[in-house]
Amino acid sequence: MAREVHTLLASVPLFQGLEAHDIEMLAGLAVRKSYRKGELVFSEGDPGDGFYIVAEGKAKIYKTSPEGKEQILHIFGPGEPIGEVAVFAGMPFPANATILAKSALLFFPREAFTRLIAKEPGLAMKLLAVLSKRLKQFTVQIENLSLKEVPGRIAGHLLFLSREQNNREEVELTISKGQLASLLGTIPETLSRIQSRMTSEGLISVSGRRITLLDYEGLEELAENGKL
């Protein structure tokens, strides 16, 4: 188990480039926690007493309106940190985190980790890089939700998956239609209707969770102007 934790941490972008002894110290801080599908990791407003790294499975970060409407902010998989912003800002968690599939997370207590950062300035710089990337992702998401129409958001997400999965011809959705709709700020019915229009326009073809990108340049244009 210790070797598995060490191997995982060495592959995490946040920790890449650290010396072996630093990884060993990090592994010594990690507490492995197992979760069932649907289990809550933390709620908005809970004390930021530590952060998590996904070892197996996936989790969603989301906000809930007073009316109960859910807006997914991010979905994170293996190797990605969760809750690090609140921890290092010394503030409560600003959103909720729930498990989407049977998962294992590594928990890093805030006090122990901040002591380690004080000894390892390189780790602090890597953390800043990760936080900057997260900020950029939030900026793009806010722009998409506020300025682009739903077709443009869908096209943009497919292009994002294409880059992430390194495949310009086909992508695989890793979340349900309802979760994808929430992530894109729409409802499943609208998502299905627009996917059908994109199919009839020859942009994509859909087979379950696999989507073939028939017209990559057309998707880029749709992501830019947002209208079919």
N, C-alpha and C positions, 0 to 999 in steps of 0.2 A: 504493500500500500504506500509506504514512504517513497519508494522509487517511482511509482505512478504519479504521485503528487509532484515530485521533483521534475519529472519529464514534462508534465503539464505546465508548470510554472515557467520552465525554460522556453516553452513555445508561446507564452502569452506576450503579445506586443508590448505591454506595459513593462515587462521584466526582461525583454530581449536585450542582450549586450551586457548583462550583469555577469560578474564573475561567479564561478561555481560555488564559492563559499557564501556569497550573498544569496544565491538561490537556496542553499541549505538553510540559511537563517530564516528566509521567507517560509520555507516548508515547515520549519519548526513552529511558526506562528499559526499556520493554517489549521482550522478546525473543519473537518468534513461533515456536512449535514445532508441528509437524504430527505427528499420531498416527494409527495404524491401529486399527481395531476390535480390542478385546482387549488392546491394548498397555498396559503398566503405566506410570503416571506417577510414583508413588512408593509405597514400602512402609512399613508400620508400623515405626517405629524409625529410619527414615532421617533425617538431619539436616534441620531446617527451614531450609534455606538460601534460601528464597524462596517466594512464593505465586503462584497462577495465577488467571487469569480466562478463562472459556470464551468463545472468539470464535465458534466454530462447533462443532456436534455436542453431545455430552453425555458425562458421566462419572459413575461411581458411586463413592461412598465407603463402605467396608465393613470389617468386622472378620471374622477367621477364627478359629474355635475350634481347640484342639489336635487335635480329631477331624476337622478340615477343613470343618466346617459354616460356611457364609457367612451373615452377617447384614448386609444393606444398611442403612446409616444415612441416606444422602441420595443423591439423583440430581440433578445440577446441569446446567443448560443455558446457552445464550448469555447473557452479561452477569453470571453469578454467579461469585463468588470461591471458590477452593478452597485450603485449607491455610493460610489467613491466621491462624487461632488459634495454631497451632504457631509460626509465624514471629514473631509479636509477643509470645509468651510465652517465646521463646528456648528452645524445647524441640523434641525430635524429633517427627515426624509421628505422631499417635496412632492412625492407621488407614491403610488402603490406598486408593489411587485407581487405577481402571482405566477405559479408554475404552470406551464402549458402541457408538459409531458413529464413522466417520471424522470426526476432529475437528481443530480448531486451537485451541491455548491460548496466551495471552500470559503469559510468565513475568516476574515482578518480583523481582530479587535483593534479599535481605533488607537488606543494609547500605545499598545505595543508596536503598531506599524509606524506611527508618527515618530517614535523613538528611533526606529530603524532608519527612517528617512533622514533624520538629523545626522546620522552617521554616514549616509550614502547620498550625497548631492546629485549624483547621476540619476538615481531613481526618481528624485523630485523633478528633474528636467523631463524625464520620460512621462511622468504623470501629467505635467503641463501639456505635453504634446497630445496625449490622449484626451485631456479635457478640451483642448482647442478643437480637436476633431469632432468631439461631441457637440460643441457649440456650433460648429459649421453645419452639422447634421440638423440641429434644431432650427437654425436659421433657414435652411433649405425647406424643412418641413413647414415652418410657419409661412414662408413665401408660397409654397404649393397650396396650402390650405386656404390662404387668404386671397391670393391673386389668380390662381389657375382654376379653370373649371375641371370637373371630375375626369373627363377623358384625358386631359393633360397630366393629371396626377397618376392615372393608371399607366399611361405610356411611360412616364418618368420612373415609376416603380419597376416596370418591366426592364427598362434600360439599366436601372440600378442592379437588379438581380442578374442581368446579363454580365455586367462587369464583375459582380461578386462571384458568380459561378464560372466566369471565364468562358462564356459560350454565347456567341452572337446568333446562334441558330435556334436554341431552345433553352427554356428556363423551367425550373420546377418550383412551384409555390410550396413553402414550408409551413404555412399556417392555413387555417380554415378560411372560407369565404367571408364569414362573419367577422373574423379577426382582421382580415385584409381590408374589409370595408371600413371598420373602425379606424384602422391605421391611416386610411386615405380620407377620412372625414366624410363618409357617405354611408349608405345602407346597402345590404346585400342585393336587394331588388334592382337598385340603380346600377350597381356593379355588374350584375348579370346582363342587364339591358345594354350597357355600353360595351361590354365584351362581345355581345352578339353583333352590335353595329361595327365594331372593329374587325370582327370576323368577316362580315359581309363586304367590308371595304378592302379586304385582302391584306390587312395588316398582321393579323395573327390567326392561328387556329388553336382550339382548346380541346384537350383530351384529359379530363379529370384535372389533376394538379399540374400537368405538363402543358406548357404553352409554347408553340412554335412561333418564332418571330419571322414572319414571311417577308416583311418590308421594314428592315432596320432603319433605313433613312426616313421612311414615312413615320415611324414611331418617334424618331428624333424631332421631326417637324411638329408632330402632334404634341410632344412634351413641351416644345417651345411655345406654340401658339395656343394650346389648350383646347382647341375646338375641332370636332369632326366635320 
